[in-house]
Amino acid sequence: MRRVLAIMGSPRKGDTWHLTQRIEAEMKLLGDVQFDYLWLRDADLATCRGCCACFLGGEERCPLDDDRAEIEGRILSANGVIFASPVYALGMTALMKNLLDRFAYALHRPRFFEQKALIVVSAGAAGVKMTQDALASVRYMGFDLSPGRVGLAMLPKPWTRAEERQVEVRTRNAARRLFRAMERKTRPAPSFMETCYFRVQQAAFQANREEQPADYEYFAERGWFNPARKWYVDVPVNPLYDLIARGAASAVRRQVVARQRALSAEAGEK
């Protein structure tokens, strides 16, 4: 059985809920799939304080004692994750943004490499693509976004037959993409930006060991500082992407070292 966790960023059961339910129904026609819903409106997930404790000391140092660790466990136990949000003020809802804020440490220490992710967005008119693009940042937490995204500007009901057909086709296609992705044991090669992201982190965390101990230890434990390692997990990497990424990483390393020397010199003057 394949498990899907649908993370609902809406405070109510509206259009986004309707789209997600259609995807669930289509996926269950394709095979043995279990759906689990996480309603952020009901979760005990306090607002991020921006204290950086999770970055510097590790996520276990977060001063907020709530459902964050439990939610991470639910994500890790899923094969597929749906990030579903309506568009509020041309962006994702505050509920969904807070989820990403609270999991920002996973941007430094990626971990969701086994999870296929689908982005679902609904809007009254505008803002679908902007919201989808913002939610796509989860790829840097490790999520495989090959299932893609589905977004619709949901006009008030009743829908015309053409509009109803559009919703039907898009949700069916999205369900098939997510289902097939979960069936695959492999993942696509990283994009150019994903390749650069890894190499820059590799250089920055190694050079900044004292200031970013949690990141350094996380990379060291996984052997990610090995120069031969081209990405977090073993997948083919475009050689040109890697060459350019190495150049960017070298520039970052020089900047970090120069800053450390400047700080040491200033400390010596005092």
Buried (B, 14 or more C-beta within 10 A) or exposed (E): EBBBBBBBBBBEEEBBBBBBBBBBEBBBEBEEBBBEBBBBEEBEBBEBEEEEBBBBBBBEBBEBEEBBEEBBEBBEEBBBBBBBBBBBEEBBBBBBBBBBBBBBBBBBBBBBBBBBBBBBBBBEEEBBEBBBEBBBEBBBBBBBBBBBBBBBBBEEEEEEEEBEEEBEEBBBBBBBBBBEBBEEEEBEBBEEEBBBBBBBBBBBBBBBEEBBBBBBBBBBEBEBEEEEBBBBBEBEBBEEBBEBBBEBBEEBBEEBEEEBEEEEEEEEEE
